[in-house]
Amino acid sequence: MRIGELSERTGATVRMLRYYDQQGLLRPRRTESRYRVYDESDVERVRSVRCLISSGLNVRLVRLVLAHAFDEQIDLPQDEAGCVPLLEMLQDELSAVEQRIGSLERSKAHLARLVADVGVIMTTKRAARAEGERSAHAG
């Protein structure tokens, strides 16, 4: 599929898809005339990229998480000196994501309670209106 179709199917703009390509988050095949051609698997990949970026991860971490998630070769440090800062960064990001999830869960609970309360108001108003209409027709 071409970039326009991928954009339609994922909700990502063509500009964002080109950016993802430039950052190594997508690797489309190229035609002889250099058009990007995407596979069906790229739809899920773009959705994953968008989710990871919207969760607050930077492009470098998104690239690393994607490679791991899609069973691709990952260049990880092989010594403790290289692993320690990476592990600390990953733990910090995981903690930040967990905090954002907590905030989202609280927002979800508030919204659910508000939806329920508005639903009760609507149900009560409908019942009162129906009762008024019955009374008007009976009298």
N, CA, C and O atoms as CSV, one atom per row, in Angstrom:
chain,resi,resn,atom,element,x,y,z
A,1,MET,N,N,0.848,-1.171,0.000
A,1,MET,CA,C,0.000,0.000,0.000
A,1,MET,C,C,0.894,1.234,0.000
A,1,MET,O,O,2.038,1.188,0.451
A,2,ARG,N,N,0.368,2.310,-0.500
A,2,ARG,CA,C,1.102,3.568,-0.558
A,2,ARG,C,C,0.884,4.357,0.724
A,2,ARG,O,O,0.056,3.993,1.560
A,3,ILE,N,N,1.628,5.429,0.867
A,3,ILE,CA,C,1.634,6.208,2.099
A,3,ILE,C,C,0.263,6.813,2.407
A,3,ILE,O,O,-0.123,6.901,3.573
A,4,GLY,N,N,-0.476,7.231,1.377
A,4,GLY,CA,C,-1.799,7.817,1.594
A,4,GLY,C,C,-2.767,6.825,2.207
A,4,GLY,O,O,-3.537,7.174,3.102
A,5,GLU,N,N,-2.733,5.588,1.729
A,5,GLU,CA,C,-3.622,4.559,2.274
A,5,GLU,C,C,-3.226,4.228,3.714
A,5,GLU,O,O,-4.092,4.055,4.571
A,6,LEU,N,N,-1.931,4.141,3.978
A,6,LEU,CA,C,-1.477,3.881,5.342
A,6,LEU,C,C,-1.928,5.012,6.265
A,6,LEU,O,O,-2.334,4.770,7.402
A,7,SER,N,N,-1.854,6.229,5.775
A,7,SER,CA,C,-2.310,7.381,6.549
A,7,SER,C,C,-3.791,7.256,6.879
A,7,SER,O,O,-4.188,7.467,8.025
A,8,GLU,N,N,-4.607,6.918,5.897
A,8,GLU,CA,C,-6.049,6.758,6.112
A,8,GLU,C,C,-6.343,5.649,7.107
A,8,GLU,O,O,-7.215,5.802,7.963
A,9,ARG,N,N,-5.635,4.545,7.008
A,9,ARG,CA,C,-5.913,3.383,7.855
A,9,ARG,C,C,-5.432,3.550,9.291
A,9,ARG,O,O,-5.947,2.895,10.197
A,10,THR,N,N,-4.451,4.421,9.505
A,10,THR,CA,C,-3.887,4.557,10.849
A,10,THR,C,C,-4.222,5.881,11.521
A,10,THR,O,O,-4.085,6.008,12.738
A,11,GLY,N,N,-4.655,6.861,10.749
A,11,GLY,CA,C,-4.931,8.174,11.310
A,11,GLY,C,C,-3.688,9.043,11.435
A,11,GLY,O,O,-3.778,10.194,11.862
A,12,ALA,N,N,-2.536,8.509,11.071
A,12,ALA,CA,C,-1.292,9.298,11.092
A,12,ALA,C,C,-1.219,10.102,9.799
A,12,ALA,O,O,-1.581,9.608,8.731
A,13,THR,N,N,-0.753,11.327,9.900
A,13,THR,CA,C,-0.632,12.139,8.696
A,13,THR,C,C,0.513,11.608,7.830
A,13,THR,O,O,1.401,10.908,8.316
A,14,VAL,N,N,0.479,11.945,6.569
A,14,VAL,CA,C,1.559,11.563,5.658
A,14,VAL,C,C,2.876,12.136,6.172
A,14,VAL,O,O,3.912,11.474,6.112
A,15,ARG,N,N,2.833,13.347,6.669
A,15,ARG,CA,C,4.042,13.973,7.206
A,15,ARG,C,C,4.604,13.165,8.378
A,15,ARG,O,O,5.815,12.963,8.471
A,16,MET,N,N,3.717,12.699,9.276
A,16,MET,CA,C,4.178,11.890,10.412
A,16,MET,C,C,4.766,10.568,9.932
A,16,MET,O,O,5.777,10.110,10.465
A,17,LEU,N,N,4.146,9.954,8.935
A,17,LEU,CA,C,4.673,8.689,8.414
A,17,LEU,C,C,6.057,8.876,7.818
A,17,LEU,O,O,6.929,8.021,7.974
A,18,ARG,N,N,6.256,9.987,7.140
A,18,ARG,CA,C,7.593,10.277,6.602
A,18,ARG,C,C,8.598,10.496,7.730
A,18,ARG,O,O,9.748,10.065,7.636
A,19,TYR,N,N,8.169,11.153,8.776
A,19,TYR,CA,C,9.019,11.364,9.942
A,19,TYR,C,C,9.382,10.022,10.590
A,19,TYR,O,O,10.541,9.786,10.931
A,20,TYR,N,N,8.382,9.144,10.757
A,20,TYR,CA,C,8.650,7.822,11.334
A,20,TYR,C,C,9.677,7.068,10.486
A,20,TYR,O,O,10.566,6.403,11.018
A,21,ASP,N,N,9.547,7.179,9.176
A,21,ASP,CA,C,10.498,6.552,8.261
A,21,ASP,C,C,11.897,7.148,8.476
A,21,ASP,O,O,12.883,6.418,8.577
A,22,GLN,N,N,11.965,8.446,8.541
A,22,GLN,CA,C,13.239,9.145,8.721
A,22,GLN,C,C,13.909,8.753,10.039
A,22,GLN,O,O,15.136,8.681,10.117
A,23,GLN,N,N,13.107,8.503,11.068
A,23,GLN,CA,C,13.633,8.152,12.390
A,23,GLN,C,C,13.895,6.651,12.552
A,23,GLN,O,O,14.335,6.206,13.612
A,24,GLY,N,N,13.625,5.879,11.504
A,24,GLY,CA,C,13.871,4.442,11.570
A,24,GLY,C,C,12.779,3.660,12.280
A,24,GLY,O,O,12.980,2.501,12.644
A,25,LEU,N,N,11.620,4.287,12.479
A,25,LEU,CA,C,10.508,3.603,13.132
A,25,LEU,C,C,9.705,2.783,12.133
A,25,LEU,O,O,9.021,1.832,12.511
A,26,LEU,N,N,9.787,3.143,10.879
A,26,LEU,CA,C,9.178,2.409,9.765
A,26,LEU,C,C,10.263,2.144,8.738
A,26,LEU,O,O,11.190,2.939,8.579
A,27,ARG,N,N,10.146,1.051,8.060
A,27,ARG,CA,C,11.114,0.739,6.997
A,27,ARG,C,C,10.369,0.254,5.753
A,27,ARG,O,O,10.378,-0.939,5.448
A,28,PRO,N,N,9.731,1.169,5.040
A,28,PRO,CA,C,8.985,0.754,3.846
A,28,PRO,C,C,9.933,0.325,2.727
A,28,PRO,O,O,11.082,0.760,2.642
A,29,ARG,N,N,9.403,-0.538,1.883
A,29,ARG,CA,C,10.146,-0.867,0.661
A,29,ARG,C,C,10.014,0.327,-0.270
A,29,ARG,O,O,9.115,1.153,-0.113
A,30,ARG,N,N,10.905,0.413,-1.226
A,30,ARG,CA,C,10.854,1.504,-2.209
A,30,ARG,C,C,10.710,0.920,-3.598
A,30,ARG,O,O,11.323,-0.095,-3.929
A,31,THR,N,N,9.890,1.577,-4.410
A,31,THR,CA,C,9.770,1.173,-5.808
A,31,THR,C,C,10.959,1.751,-6.569
A,31,THR,O,O,11.745,2.520,-6.015
A,32,GLU,N,N,11.084,1.380,-7.828
A,32,GLU,CA,C,12.172,1.930,-8.643
A,32,GLU,C,C,12.094,3.445,-8.736
A,32,GLU,O,O,13.114,4.123,-8.863
A,33,SER,N,N,10.879,3.967,-8.672
A,33,SER,CA,C,10.710,5.424,-8.731
A,33,SER,C,C,10.744,6.052,-7.327
A,33,SER,O,O,10.387,7.218,-7.163
A,34,ARG,N,N,11.172,5.283,-6.319
A,34,ARG,CA,C,11.404,5.722,-4.940
A,34,ARG,C,C,10.139,5.977,-4.131
A,34,ARG,O,O,10.203,6.606,-3.075
A,35,TYR,N,N,8.987,5.499,-4.608
A,35,TYR,CA,C,7.777,5.600,-3.803
A,35,TYR,C,C,7.864,4.610,-2.650
A,35,TYR,O,O,8.384,3.504,-2.798
A,36,ARG,N,N,7.345,5.028,-1.498
A,36,ARG,CA,C,7.294,4.135,-0.344
A,36,ARG,C,C,6.141,3.138,-0.533
A,36,ARG,O,O,5.048,3.507,-0.962
A,37,VAL,N,N,6.408,1.878,-0.205
A,37,VAL,CA,C,5.382,0.843,-0.265
A,37,VAL,C,C,5.354,0.147,1.093
A,37,VAL,O,O,6.380,-0.324,1.584
A,38,TYR,N,N,4.174,0.089,1.687
A,38,TYR,CA,C,4.017,-0.461,3.030
A,38,TYR,C,C,3.295,-1.801,2.988
A,38,TYR,O,O,2.486,-2.067,2.099
A,39,ASP,N,N,3.610,-2.636,3.969
A,39,ASP,CA,C,2.957,-3.929,4.121
A,39,ASP,C,C,1.803,-3.798,5.105
A,39,ASP,O,O,1.666,-2.791,5.799
A,40,GLU,N,N,0.984,-4.831,5.148
A,40,GLU,CA,C,-0.121,-4.872,6.103
A,40,GLU,C,C,0.401,-4.763,7.533
A,40,GLU,O,O,-0.244,-4.145,8.380
A,41,SER,N,N,1.552,-5.351,7.808
A,41,SER,CA,C,2.114,-5.311,9.165
A,41,SER,C,C,2.475,-3.890,9.588
A,41,SER,O,O,2.570,-3.610,10.783
A,42,ASP,N,N,2.679,-2.992,8.629
A,42,ASP,CA,C,3.012,-1.607,8.966
A,42,ASP,C,C,1.837,-0.868,9.604
A,42,ASP,O,O,2.036,0.110,10.324
A,43,VAL,N,N,0.620,-1.332,9.343
A,43,VAL,CA,C,-0.550,-0.714,9.976
A,43,VAL,C,C,-0.428,-0.869,11.492
A,43,VAL,O,O,-0.565,0.105,12.233
A,44,GLU,N,N,-0.172,-2.085,11.945
A,44,GLU,CA,C,-0.017,-2.332,13.379
A,44,GLU,C,C,1.212,-1.616,13.929
A,44,GLU,O,O,1.189,-1.108,15.050
A,45,ARG,N,N,2.264,-1.577,13.156
A,45,ARG,CA,C,3.491,-0.909,13.601
A,45,ARG,C,C,3.245,0.586,13.823
A,45,ARG,O,O,3.686,1.148,14.826
A,46,VAL,N,N,2.542,1.227,12.888
A,46,VAL,CA,C,2.243,2.655,13.044
A,46,VAL,C,C,1.359,2.875,14.261
A,46,VAL,O,O,1.566,3.829,15.010
A,47,ARG,N,N,0.387,2.014,14.464
A,47,ARG,CA,C,-0.472,2.142,15.646
A,47,ARG,C,C,0.360,2.008,16.917
A,47,ARG,O,O,0.131,2.731,17.886
A,48,SER,N,N,1.315,1.097,16.918
A,48,SER,CA,C,2.201,0.929,18.072
A,48,SER,C,C,3.059,2.167,18.280
A,48,SER,O,O,3.222,2.629,19.410
A,49,VAL,N,N,3.610,2.707,17.196
A,49,VAL,CA,C,4.436,3.919,17.286
A,49,VAL,C,C,3.613,5.050,17.889
A,49,VAL,O,O,4.069,5.728,18.810
A,50,ARG,N,N,2.426,5.253,17.385
A,50,ARG,CA,C,1.581,6.344,17.868
A,50,ARG,C,C,1.244,6.169,19.346
A,50,ARG,O,O,1.252,7.138,20.106
A,51,CYS,N,N,0.951,4.947,19.747
A,51,CYS,CA,C,0.639,4.663,21.144
A,51,CYS,C,C,1.844,4.942,22.035
A,51,CYS,O,O,1.713,5.577,23.082
A,52,LEU,N,N,3.015,4.469,21.620
A,52,LEU,CA,C,4.227,4.661,22.421
A,52,LEU,C,C,4.595,6.138,22.531
A,52,LEU,O,O,4.958,6.617,23.606
A,53,ILE,N,N,4.498,6.852,21.419
A,53,ILE,CA,C,4.823,8.281,21.450
A,53,ILE,C,C,3.809,9.040,22.301
A,53,ILE,O,O,4.183,9.918,23.078
A,54,SER,N,N,2.522,8.702,22.156
A,54,SER,CA,C,1.511,9.408,22.946
A,54,SER,C,C,1.617,9.067,24.431
A,54,SER,O,O,1.114,9.810,25.274
A,55,SER,N,N,2.269,7.949,24.757
A,55,SER,CA,C,2.471,7.617,26.170
A,55,SER,C,C,3.668,8.353,26.746
A,55,SER,O,O,3.967,8.224,27.934
A,56,GLY,N,N,4.354,9.123,25.916
A,56,GLY,CA,C,5.411,9.978,26.409
A,56,GLY,C,C,6.825,9.499,26.142
A,56,GLY,O,O,7.780,10.151,26.566
A,57,LEU,N,N,6.986,8.385,25.457
A,57,LEU,CA,C,8.331,7.891,25.177
A,57,LEU,C,C,8.985,8.706,24.070
A,57,LEU,O,O,8.316,9.156,23.140
A,58,ASN,N,N,10.291,8.891,24.176
A,58,ASN,CA,C,11.008,9.594,23.119
A,58,ASN,C,C,11.280,8.625,21.960
A,58,ASN,O,O,11.123,7.412,22.103
A,59,VAL,N,N,11.681,9.165,20.838
A,59,VAL,CA,C,11.852,8.370,19.615
A,59,VAL,C,C,12.883,7.257,19.817
A,59,VAL,O,O,12.703,6.141,19.331
A,60,ARG,N,N,13.948,7.565,20.525
A,60,ARG,CA,C,14.982,6.538,20.754
A,60,ARG,C,C,14.398,5.330,21.493
A,60,ARG,O,O,14.661,4.184,21.129
A,61,LEU,N,N,13.608,5.599,22.531
A,61,LEU,CA,C,13.001,4.499,23.279
A,61,LEU,C,C,11.928,3.795,22.461
A,61,LEU,O,O,11.789,2.574,22.536
A,62,VAL,N,N,11.178,4.550,21.690
A,62,VAL,CA,C,10.159,3.941,20.829
A,62,VAL,C,C,10.830,2.964,19.875
A,62,VAL,O,O,10.346,1.851,19.671
A,63,ARG,N,N,11.930,3.378,19.302
A,63,ARG,CA,C,12.670,2.510,18.374
A,63,ARG,C,C,13.087,1.216,19.078
A,63,ARG,O,O,12.950,0.129,18.517
A,64,LEU,N,N,13.588,1.333,20.283
A,64,LEU,CA,C,14.041,0.181,21.056
A,64,LEU,C,C,12.873,-0.733,21.443
A,64,LEU,O,O,12.958,-1.952,21.292
A,65,VAL,N,N,11.800,-0.149,21.933
A,65,VAL,CA,C,10.620,-0.934,22.337
A,65,VAL,C,C,10.007,-1.624,21.125
A,65,VAL,O,O,9.632,-2.794,21.204
A,66,LEU,N,N,9.901,-0.912,20.006
A,66,LEU,CA,C,9.350,-1.511,18.781
A,66,LEU,C,C,10.176,-2.701,18.316
A,66,LEU,O,O,9.640,-3.762,17.995
A,67,ALA,N,N,11.474,-2.510,18.285
A,67,ALA,CA,C,12.353,-3.603,17.844
A,67,ALA,C,C,12.161,-4.817,18.732
A,67,ALA,O,O,12.097,-5.944,18.243
A,68,HIS,N,N,12.070,-4.595,20.023
A,68,HIS,CA,C,11.862,-5.705,20.951
A,68,HIS,C,C,10.487,-6.337,20.736
A,68,HIS,O,O,10.364,-7.561,20.699
A,69,ALA,N,N,9.459,-5.507,20.595
A,69,ALA,CA,C,8.089,-6.005,20.431
A,69,ALA,C,C,7.902,-6.784,19.135
A,69,ALA,O,O,7.121,-7.735,19.089
A,70,PHE,N,N,8.612,-6.389,18.081
A,70,PHE,CA,C,8.461,-7.036,16.779
A,70,PHE,C,C,9.584,-8.036,16.503
A,70,PHE,O,O,9.826,-8.402,15.352
A,71,ASP,N,N,10.272,-8.478,17.570
A,71,ASP,CA,C,11.331,-9.497,17.475
A,71,ASP,C,C,12.398,-9.166,16.439
A,71,ASP,O,O,12.815,-10.021,15.658
A,72,GLU,N,N,12.826,-7.917,16.450
A,72,GLU,CA,C,13.879,-7.491,15.542
A,72,GLU,C,C,15.206,-7.446,16.292
A,72,GLU,O,O,15.237,-7.447,17.522
A,73,GLN,N,N,16.270,-7.407,15.556
A,73,GLN,CA,C,17.605,-7.325,16.156
A,73,GLN,C,C,17.757,-6.008,16.910
A,73,GLN,O,O,17.466,-4.939,16.372
A,74,ILE,N,N,18.212,-6.093,18.153
A,74,ILE,CA,C,18.400,-4.911,18.981
A,74,ILE,C,C,19.869,-4.827,19.367
A,74,ILE,O,O,20.473,-5.810,19.796
A,75,ASP,N,N,20.427,-3.642,19.208
A,75,ASP,CA,C,21.811,-3.418,19.635
A,75,ASP,C,C,21.817,-2.953,21.085
A,75,ASP,O,O,21.745,-1.757,21.370
A,76,LEU,N,N,21.903,-3.916,21.993
A,76,LEU,CA,C,21.978,-3.597,23.413
A,76,LEU,C,C,23.423,-3.664,23.869
A,76,LEU,O,O,24.220,-4.422,23.316
A,77,PRO,N,N,23.761,-2.872,24.875
A,77,PRO,CA,C,25.125,-2.940,25.390
A,77,PRO,C,C,25.404,-4.338,25.945
A,77,PRO,O,O,24.519,-4.984,26.507
A,78,GLN,N,N,26.614,-4.781,25.782
A,78,GLN,CA,C,26.982,-6.119,26.237
A,78,GLN,C,C,27.739,-6.093,27.563
A,78,GLN,O,O,28.050,-7.144,28.123
A,79,ASP,N,N,28.034,-4.896,28.064
A,79,ASP,CA,C,28.768,-4.802,29.320
A,79,ASP,C,C,27.939,-4.050,30.356
A,79,ASP,O,O,27.008,-3.321,30.015
A,80,GLU,N,N,28.286,-4.235,31.597
A,80,GLU,CA,C,27.540,-3.610,32.690
A,80,GLU,C,C,27.587,-2.090,32.601
A,80,GLU,O,O,26.592,-1.423,32.884
A,81,ALA,N,N,28.719,-1.543,32.216
A,81,ALA,CA,C,28.858,-0.088,32.122
A,81,ALA,C,C,27.863,0.506,31.131
A,81,ALA,O,O,27.378,1.619,31.331
A,82,GLY,N,N,27.561,-0.221,30.079
A,82,GLY,CA,C,26.585,0.255,29.103
A,82,GLY,C,C,25.158,-0.047,29.508
A,82,GLY,O,O,24.247,0.713,29.179
A,83,CYS,N,N,24.945,-1.158,30.228
A,83,CYS,CA,C,23.593,-1.571,30.623
A,83,CYS,C,C,23.024,-0.725,31.759
A,83,CYS,O,O,21.823,-0.457,31.792
A,84,VAL,N,N,23.878,-0.305,32.686
A,84,VAL,CA,C,23.391,0.424,33.859
A,84,VAL,C,C,22.636,1.691,33.469
A,84,VAL,O,O,21.507,1.870,33.926
A,85,PRO,N,N,23.193,2.577,32.652
A,85,PRO,CA,C,22.423,3.783,32.304
A,85,PRO,C,C,21.163,3.458,31.492
A,85,PRO,O,O,20.133,4.111,31.654
A,86,LEU,N,N,21.248,2.456,30.627
A,86,LEU,CA,C,20.071,2.061,29.850
A,86,LEU,C,C,18.983,1.536,30.779
A,86,LEU,O,O,17.817,1.906,30.642
A,87,LEU,N,N,19.355,0.684,31.714
A,87,LEU,CA,C,18.381,0.127,32.660
A,87,LEU,C,C,17.757,1.234,33.498
A,87,LEU,O,O,16.547,1.226,33.727
A,88,GLU,N,N,18.555,2.179,33.956
A,88,GLU,CA,C,18.025,3.297,34.746
A,88,GLU,C,C,17.038,4.122,33.927
A,88,GLU,O,O,15.975,4.498,34.419
A,89,MET,N,N,17.395,4.398,32.677
A,89,MET,CA,C,16.508,5.162,31.808
A,89,MET,C,C,15.199,4.408,31.579
A,89,MET,O,O,14.124,5.004,31.634
A,90,LEU,N,N,15.283,3.097,31.321
A,90,LEU,CA,C,14.085,2.296,31.095
A,90,LEU,C,C,13.216,2.233,32.347
A,90,LEU,O,O,11.991,2.309,32.255
A,91,GLN,N,N,13.838,2.096,33.509
A,91,GLN,CA,C,13.080,2.073,34.763
A,91,GLN,C,C,12.393,3.408,35.013
A,91,GLN,O,O,11.246,3.450,35.458
A,92,ASP,N,N,13.097,4.498,34.726
A,92,ASP,CA,C,12.496,5.831,34.876
A,92,ASP,C,C,11.291,5.991,33.947
A,92,ASP,O,O,10.248,6.504,34.353
A,93,GLU,N,N,11.444,5.549,32.707
A,93,GLU,CA,C,10.335,5.650,31.747
A,93,GLU,C,C,9.164,4.776,32.173
A,93,GLU,O,O,8.010,5.189,32.069
A,94,LEU,N,N,9.454,3.575,32.651
A,94,LEU,CA,C,8.395,2.682,33.118
A,94,LEU,C,C,7.646,3.310,34.285
A,94,LEU,O,O,6.418,3.251,34.343
A,95,SER,N,N,8.376,3.904,35.205
A,95,SER,CA,C,7.756,4.581,36.342
A,95,SER,C,C,6.880,5.737,35.874
A,95,SER,O,O,5.770,5.918,36.374
A,96,ALA,N,N,7.373,6.519,34.916
A,96,ALA,CA,C,6.602,7.646,34.387
A,96,ALA,C,C,5.327,7.160,33.693
A,96,ALA,O,O,4.268,7.770,33.842
A,97,VAL,N,N,5.427,6.077,32.942
A,97,VAL,CA,C,4.250,5.510,32.269
A,97,VAL,C,C,3.242,5.027,33.314
A,97,VAL,O,O,2.039,5.240,33.162
A,98,GLU,N,N,3.726,4.382,34.364
A,98,GLU,CA,C,2.824,3.901,35.423
A,98,GLU,C,C,2.111,5.074,36.096
A,98,GLU,O,O,0.934,4.966,36.440
A,99,GLN,N,N,2.813,6.188,36.286
A,99,GLN,CA,C,2.178,7.376,36.869
A,99,GLN,C,C,1.112,7.933,35.937
A,99,GLN,O,O,0.032,8.320,36.385
A,100,ARG,N,N,1.413,7.974,34.637
A,100,ARG,CA,C,0.421,8.469,33.667
A,100,ARG,C,C,-0.791,7.544,33.621
A,100,ARG,O,O,-1.924,8.008,33.498
A,101,ILE,N,N,-0.556,6.240,33.718
A,101,ILE,CA,C,-1.669,5.285,33.732
A,101,ILE,C,C,-2.540,5.526,34.961
A,101,ILE,O,O,-3.767,5.498,34.869
A,102,GLY,N,N,-1.910,5.763,36.112
A,102,GLY,CA,C,-2.676,6.070,37.325
A,102,GLY,C,C,-3.539,7.304,37.139
A,102,GLY,O,O,-4.706,7.316,37.529
A,103,SER,N,N,-2.969,8.338,36.546
A,103,SER,CA,C,-3.736,9.563,36.286
A,103,SER,C,C,-4.883,9.294,35.323
A,103,SER,O,O,-5.997,9.782,35.517
A,104,LEU,N,N,-4.605,8.518,34.288
A,104,LEU,CA,C,-5.664,8.177,33.327
A,104,LEU,C,C,-6.764,7.353,33.977
A,104,LEU,O,O,-7.942,7.549,33.677
A,105,GLU,N,N,-6.395,6.431,34.868
A,105,GLU,CA,C,-7.404,5.622,35.555
A,105,GLU,C,C,-8.285,6.492,36.444
A,105,GLU,O,O,-9.495,6.278,36.519
A,106,ARG,N,N,-7.683,7.475,37.121
A,106,ARG,CA,C,-8.480,8.402,37.941
A,106,ARG,C,C,-9.413,9.227,37.044
A,106,ARG,O,O,-10.584,9.415,37.372
A,107,SER,N,N,-8.895,9.713,35.922
A,107,SER,CA,C,-9.739,10.468,34.982
A,107,SER,C,C,-10.870,9.600,34.457
A,107,SER,O,O,-12.006,10.058,34.335
A,108,LYS,N,N,-10.561,8.354,34.146
A,108,LYS,CA,C,-11.579,7.418,33.654
A,108,LYS,C,C,-12.673,7.234,34.696
A,108,LYS,O,O,-13.857,7.245,34.359
A,109,ALA,N,N,-12.290,7.064,35.958
A,109,ALA,CA,C,-13.278,6.882,37.024
A,109,ALA,C,C,-14.166,8.117,37.159
A,109,ALA,O,O,-15.381,7.989,37.314
A,110,HIS,N,N,-13.571,9.314,37.102
A,110,HIS,CA,C,-14.358,10.549,37.189
A,110,HIS,C,C,-15.328,10.657,36.015
A,110,HIS,O,O,-16.495,11.004,36.193
A,111,LEU,N,N,-14.832,10.355,34.809
A,111,LEU,CA,C,-15.695,10.416,33.629
A,111,LEU,C,C,-16.822,9.394,33.703
A,111,LEU,O,O,-17.962,9.702,33.356
A,112,ALA,N,N,-16.515,8.189,34.150
A,112,ALA,CA,C,-17.539,7.139,34.254
A,112,ALA,C,C,-18.623,7.557,35.242
A,112,ALA,O,O,-19.810,7.337,35.001
A,113,ARG,N,N,-18.204,8.165,36.365
A,113,ARG,CA,C,-19.178,8.620,37.354
A,113,ARG,C,C,-20.041,9.740,36.785
A,113,ARG,O,O,-21.249,9.780,37.020
A,114,LEU,N,N,-19.419,10.649,36.036
A,114,LEU,CA,C,-20.172,11.745,35.420
A,114,LEU,C,C,-21.156,11.218,34.380
A,114,LEU,O,O,-22.303,11.660,34.326
A,115,VAL,N,N,-20.707,10.271,33.555
A,115,VAL,CA,C,-21.594,9.664,32.554
A,115,VAL,C,C,-22.786,9.013,33.252
A,115,VAL,O,O,-23.925,9.177,32.814
A,116,ALA,N,N,-22.535,8.282,34.324
A,116,ALA,CA,C,-23.624,7.626,35.060
A,116,ALA,C,C,-24.588,8.660,35.633
A,116,ALA,O,O,-25.804,8.485,35.549
A,117,ASP,N,N,-24.056,9.736,36.215
A,117,ASP,CA,C,-24.917,10.773,36.792
A,117,ASP,C,C,-25.768,11.456,35.729
A,117,ASP,O,O,-26.957,11.690,35.948
A,118,VAL,N,N,-25.180,11.778,34.585
A,118,VAL,CA,C,-25.939,12.397,33.498
A,118,VAL,C,C,-26.988,11.413,32.974
A,118,VAL,O,O,-28.099,11.817,32.628
A,119,GLY,N,N,-26.641,10.133,32.915
A,119,GLY,CA,C,-27.604,9.115,32.490
A,119,GLY,C,C,-28.798,9.052,33.419
A,119,GLY,O,O,-29.932,8.916,32.960
A,120,VAL,N,N,-28.562,9.150,34.719
A,120,VAL,CA,C,-29.661,9.146,35.699
A,120,VAL,C,C,-30.550,10.365,35.496
A,120,VAL,O,O,-31.776,10.253,35.526
A,121,ILE,N,N,-29.940,11.530,35.291
A,121,ILE,CA,C,-30.722,12.753,35.062
A,121,ILE,C,C,-31.590,12.586,33.830
A,121,ILE,O,O,-32.772,12.928,33.856
A,122,MET,N,N,-31.020,12.064,32.750
A,122,MET,CA,C,-31.790,11.888,31.511
A,122,MET,C,C,-32.925,10.899,31.711
A,122,MET,O,O,-34.039,11.133,31.244
A,123,THR,N,N,-32.659,9.811,32.393
A,123,THR,CA,C,-33.694,8.799,32.644
A,123,THR,C,C,-34.819,9.394,33.483
A,123,THR,O,O,-35.994,9.155,33.202
A,124,THR,N,N,-34.471,10.163,34.504
A,124,THR,CA,C,-35.466,10.793,35.374
A,124,THR,C,C,-36.311,11.786,34.587
A,124,THR,O,O,-37.532,11.820,34.739
A,125,LYS,N,N,-35.668,12.597,33.744
A,125,LYS,CA,C,-36.393,13.588,32.945
A,125,LYS,C,C,-37.332,12.909,31.942
A,125,LYS,O,O,-38.463,13.353,31.746
A,126,ARG,N,N,-36.863,11.842,31.316
A,126,ARG,CA,C,-37.703,11.113,30.355
A,126,ARG,C,C,-38.914,10.510,31.050
A,126,ARG,O,O,-40.033,10.571,30.540
A,127,ALA,N,N,-38.676,9.928,32.221
A,127,ALA,CA,C,-39.781,9.323,32.965
A,127,ALA,C,C,-40.792,10.385,33.370
A,127,ALA,O,O,-42.000,10.161,33.285
A,128,ALA,N,N,-40.301,11.538,33.809
A,128,ALA,CA,C,-41.205,12.623,34.203
A,128,ALA,C,C,-41.981,13.137,32.998
A,128,ALA,O,O,-43.174,13.422,33.096
A,129,ARG,N,N,-41.301,13.253,31.864
A,129,ARG,CA,C,-41.968,13.730,30.646
A,129,ARG,C,C,-43.027,12.726,30.202
A,129,ARG,O,O,-44.135,13.117,29.834
A,130,ALA,N,N,-42.697,11.446,30.232
A,130,ALA,CA,C,-43.657,10.415,29.831
A,130,ALA,C,C,-44.857,10.412,30.772
A,130,ALA,O,O,-45.992,10.253,30.323
A,131,GLU,N,N,-44.621,10.585,32.061
A,131,GLU,CA,C,-45.709,10.633,33.037
A,131,GLU,C,C,-46.609,11.835,32.773
A,131,GLU,O,O,-47.833,11.742,32.858
A,132,GLY,N,N,-45.972,12.981,32.448
A,132,GLY,CA,C,-46.747,14.191,32.138
A,132,GLY,C,C,-47.590,13.998,30.898
A,132,GLY,O,O,-48.730,14.461,30.846
A,133,GLU,N,N,-47.041,13.311,29.879
A,133,GLU,CA,C,-47.793,13.071,28.648
A,133,GLU,C,C,-48.970,12.115,28.917
A,133,GLU,O,O,-50.059,12.297,28.374
A,134,ARG,N,N,-48.741,11.117,29.743
A,134,ARG,CA,C,-49.837,10.186,30.089
A,134,ARG,C,C,-50.931,10.911,30.836
A,134,ARG,O,O,-52.118,10.697,30.588
A,135,SER,N,N,-50.519,11.783,31.766
A,135,SER,CA,C,-51.513,12.541,32.542
A,135,SER,C,C,-52.318,13.464,31.645
A,135,SER,O,O,-53.527,13.613,31.825
A,136,ALA,N,N,-51.654,14.084,30.680
A,136,ALA,CA,C,-52.316,15.013,29.748
A,136,ALA,C,C,-53.315,14.270,28.881
A,136,ALA,O,O,-54.397,14.789,28.610
A,137,HIS,N,N,-52.977,13.062,28.441
A,137,HIS,CA,C,-53.871,12.294,27.583
A,137,HIS,C,C,-55.005,11.673,28.394
A,137,HIS,O,O,-56.085,11.437,27.853
A,138,ALA,N,N,-54.786,11.409,29.651
A,138,ALA,CA,C,-55.802,10.783,30.487
A,138,ALA,C,C,-56.827,11.814,30.939
A,138,ALA,O,O,-57.970,11.460,31.226
A,139,GLY,N,N,-56.450,13.042,31.003
A,139,GLY,CA,C,-57.324,14.075,31.552
A,139,GLY,C,C,-58.082,14.793,30.550
A,139,GLY,O,O,-58.856,15.690,30.887
